[in-house]
Amino acid sequence: MNKPLESTSQNNAAAGLLSRLTQAWKGRFASAEATSDLDDSGPAVDPRLALCAEKICSAQVAVTQIKPGDHVFVGTACATPRALVAALEALSPAPQDVELLHFLTDSAVQQGANGRPQTKYQHRCFFVGQDLRSAVKLGLADYVPISIARVPQLIAIGRIPLDVALIQVSMPDEFGYVSLGVSVDIAPAAVAKARLVIAEVNPQMPRSMGDSMLHVGEIDWLVPVDTPVIEYTHPAQQTEVVEKIARYIGSIIDDGSTLQIGLGRFSNEALKYLTDRQDLGIHSDVITDAIIPLLERGILTGQRKSNQRGKIVSSFAMGTRRLYDLIDRNPMFSFQPIEAVCDAWTLGSQHKLVSVTQAFAVDLTGQVCVDQYQGDFYSGIAAQAEFLQGASRSPGGKAIICLASTEQDGLSSRIRPTLLAGEGVAIPRSDVHYVITEYGIAYLFGKSIRERAVAMIQIAHPSARPALFEQAQALGYVSGEQTLRNLLAYAVEEERQLQLKDKRPVLLRPACPSDGEGIRSLFHQLPERDIYTRFFRRLRGLSNRDVQRLCNLNSQTEVGMVACVGTRENPKIVAHAMYMVDPSTNLAETAFMVHPDWQGQGLGALLQKRMSEHAKARGVRGFVAEVLANNEHMIKLAHGLADNVQIESLGSSIKITSLL
């Protein structure tokens, strides 16, 4: 349909005006560049700022425009406008009742020689970083527990009052646009609302692409600074705990996933274990140097993303100059306001979105504390609620909580029967999917309290498990029939990806106490003949005690394995095998169950072979199995795995001894 003539004319007029303004600015820019070197009346002015001479002033002069009672936004993270904050703190007399408002900052509050925070103003923060912990504790700063993605809306409607914005930007281009550089986040909302906008303009700030541009006409005062952009690296704490958790996280990230990595050391470390993946993407509130090796290897293509395909989408960056140089003018990076990055529809529709959140504590029901540590407010909610919910709705997505099993003392368990006083619930148990420690992976979504408690105890530190189990029973989370037998970490190294004769893939892994319902389901798929062959009695069902004997094993003298298909979140167990060692003979009794739809494809032989490898590595002499005399399949399996096979008749049954 053709547009109305009037509308077309208006559009053409607007386009013509924009073209004339652009040409006028470019002409002024060229003229300023040509003549700026001739002006020796004062300090040399960068030609890119010559057009804005009326806006240029020192930090000391600019902050005098801040009035008593003003609410002042301070730019985020590695773009914290330190010169402006320092000048504001140095004002004498200081304007009364001024409040500084900010997200994550660097040196927004200086620390005195005695470690006490030095600030003349009240602070309101949405994240408690190292520079604010003591200020919050002493009442000099108020922590607001809210998703940072909700803050722009509250600023826009005035629920969060804001009068002044202090930001840091790049140099302007020939069109008069500066870039918000490495920190977009909530700055656009602050600039749009503020009566007064003061910007440090820094030639070392990279020009990030995306929705990060701001015209100098929207800035009231420009304060030239020429300082390195703040750099951030994770402290060197490469420990076995960090490595194990990172490996577990990496193990469940699939090809084509879209990653939200956050600032946690575990999630950043996990990227090191993704070098064999393909077509990963990034859609994250923050990016760090951890993405660089994957980018250099051609792994971060973003080709399977549902939104902004091929783009690395973020709202702010915290890294080193190496990352900032990659970002500078690079159209592969798209920096956007935090509310756009965290849009619920965008996250939920993103292909295989993986979100990783680092927690301080999790209780047995799955309640998560992320913003309080040892009774003090620390860290913040940031945008984790949106990303975890988005990942849970994303096709193939994974919402992950991770934490070390103990405090830094190595003794106090971070997995609690209930969260302690002073540990608020930032993420409700209803939203929790994966929980990962160095002792394994628990999947909680859609599970009962009993199933959750069992799974959480299983990934707690072995020294904490008996007490947790006792407290879980006292709280009524687990029944008296439940037992605690395994005090080892989940043996992820024992997992095997196998392929059957018909090319169907299966995952062969150690059995876990949380496999009970899957094993019960397998039992009910077996024909009566297979049930009798396996249990030597005609069973109609498995009691909780029976199930415990099949999956709640000590992993030393009792070893169980399951063959699974489907996802880790919802696995279907299609086979079960176990062996139990008799210490007096060092021989192990074996038993198997295989789903009828999966028989005849070599699965039983693969199970037997894997158990033989496992037992032999532990020094077990061999296997003993009592089977019905007409069970030719088991006899064939025994001969296929050992040269020394002895068969003893027991009447209607036979005893097969296979020496390894």
Secondary structure, 3 states (H helix, E strand, C coil): CCCCHHHHHHHHHHHHHHHHHHHHHHHHHHHHHHHHHHCCCCCCCCCCCHHHHHHECCHHHHHHHCCCCCEEEECCHHHCCHHHHHHHHHCCCCCCCCEEEECCCCCCCEECCCCCEECCCEEEECCECCCCHHHHHCCCEEECCCCHHHHHHHHHCCCCCCCEEEEEECCCCCCCEEECCCECCCHHHHHHHCCEEEEEECCCCCCCCECCEEEHHHCCEEEECCCCCCCCCCCCCCCHHHHHHHHHHHHCCCCCCEEECCCCHHHHHHHHHCCCCCCCEEECCEECHHHHHHHHCCCCCCCCCCCCCCCEEECEECCCHHHHHHHCCCCCEEECCHHHHCCHHHHHHCCCEEEEEECCEEECCCCEECCEECCEECECCCCHHHHHHHHHHCCCCEEEEECCCECCCCCCECEECCCCCCCCCCECHHHCCEEEECCEEEECCCCCHHHHHHHHHHCCCCCCHHHHHHHHHHCCCCCCCCCCCCCCCCCHHHCEEEECCCCCEEEEEECCHHHHHHHHHHHHHCCHHHHHHHHCCCCCCCCHHHHHHHHCCCCCCEEEEEEEEECCCCEEEEEEEEEEEECCCCEEEEEEEECHHHCCCCHHHHHHHHHHHHHHHCCCCEEEEEEECCCHHHHHHHHHHCCEEEEEECCCEEEEEEEC
